[in-house]
Amino acid sequence: MSDLLTANNQISQMLSMQDAMNSRVSETWRDNGYEWYRAIWVECAEMLDHHGWKWWKHQEIDVAQVQLELVDIFHFGLSLRLMTGASVANITEKLANELTQTTDESDFKLALEQLASSAVTDKAFNANAFADCMHLMSMDLDELFRQYVGKNTLNFFRQDHGYKDGSYIKIWHGEEDNEVLARLVKQLDASASDFQQQLYNALEQAYPN
Ligand SMILES: O=c1ccn([C@H]2C[C@H](O)[C@@H](COP(=O)(O)O)O2)c(=O)[nH]1
């Protein structure tokens, strides 16, 4: 498959998983007026903290956490695009083009501010700025896809285990659920057709009951 065909395929799968996840949170998610753009800029601020920006303090970049925030932002970005009213085929094609093009921006913090700025000013998901952020964090589309499928599965797992009513356990035997997820994703074969199911079962095994 060509790169663009693979990209199209992965993006359309992620759009469909995003629709399913949002429907899991609320069947009427499209009519609820959720502020997806706000979720994006708040996650951008969290991402900047994991990257480090304080000139008065020693800080080290936490690439794994930055990448995880990118994956969260992508969930919200896909949701925003799904709300545009365009067909899934058009959304997919546009995103595939935007995500495979980077600018010559070399400063991650500035790329991130472009992403946040579009969210605040235009209430939009700036996929070009997102592509720059990915590129500067050594993340390609395959890696985004792998981590997205992982996080989407954890998001479902959270909803199935009381995330909304507050009974969900976030620390599993001393480890945060996101850390357990990262470990399990590495152990499993992400290209297997039943990867999601395997991952869900592994999460179930690891969850402290
Ligand atoms: O309707 C929703 C609500 C949340 N999320 C996902 C996106 C992020 O991956 C994750 C963030 O959850 P917190 O860790 O911020 O609770 O939830 C969705 O995909 N759809």
The ligand as a Tripos MOL2 file, in Angstrom:
@<TRIPOS>MOLECULE
LIG
   20    21     1     0     0
SMALL
NO_CHARGES

@<TRIPOS>ATOM
      1 O1        -16.3970   12.2480   24.7300 O.2       1 LIG1
      2 C1        -15.2210   11.9610   24.9400 C.ar      1 LIG1
      3 C2        -14.5960   12.2850   26.1570 C.ar      1 LIG1
      4 C3        -13.2650   11.9400   26.3380 C.ar      1 LIG1
      5 N1        -12.5730   11.2990   25.3650 N.ar      1 LIG1
      6 C4        -11.1900   10.8830   25.5700 C.3       1 LIG1
      7 C5        -10.1230   11.6750   24.8870 C.3       1 LIG1
      8 C6         -8.8950   11.4760   25.7630 C.3       1 LIG1
      9 O2         -8.1210   10.3660   25.2670 O.3       1 LIG1
     10 C7         -9.4500   11.1140   27.1070 C.3       1 LIG1
     11 C8         -9.1310   12.1580   28.1520 C.3       1 LIG1
     12 O3         -9.6500   11.7860   29.3760 O.3       1 LIG1
     13 P1         -9.0940   12.3810   30.7710 P.3       1 LIG1
     14 O4         -7.8090   11.6350   31.0570 O.co2     1 LIG1
     15 O5         -8.8390   13.8640   30.5250 O.co2     1 LIG1
     16 O6        -10.1750   12.1180   31.7450 O.co2     1 LIG1
     17 O7        -10.8550   10.9470   26.9460 O.3       1 LIG1
     18 C9        -13.1890   10.9940   24.1640 C.ar      1 LIG1
     19 O8        -12.5620   10.3980   23.2780 O.2       1 LIG1
     20 N2        -14.4940   11.3260   23.9780 N.ar      1 LIG1
@<TRIPOS>BOND
     1     1     2 2
     2     2     3 ar
     3     2    20 ar
     4     3     4 ar
     5     4     5 ar
     6     5     6 1
     7     5    18 ar
     8     6     7 1
     9     6    17 1
    10     7     8 1
    11     8     9 1
    12     8    10 1
    13    10    11 1
    14    10    17 1
    15    11    12 1
    16    12    13 1
    17    13    14 2
    18    13    15 1
    19    13    16 1
    20    18    19 2
    21    18    20 ar
@<TRIPOS>SUBSTRUCTURE
     1 LIG1         1 GROUP 0 **** ****
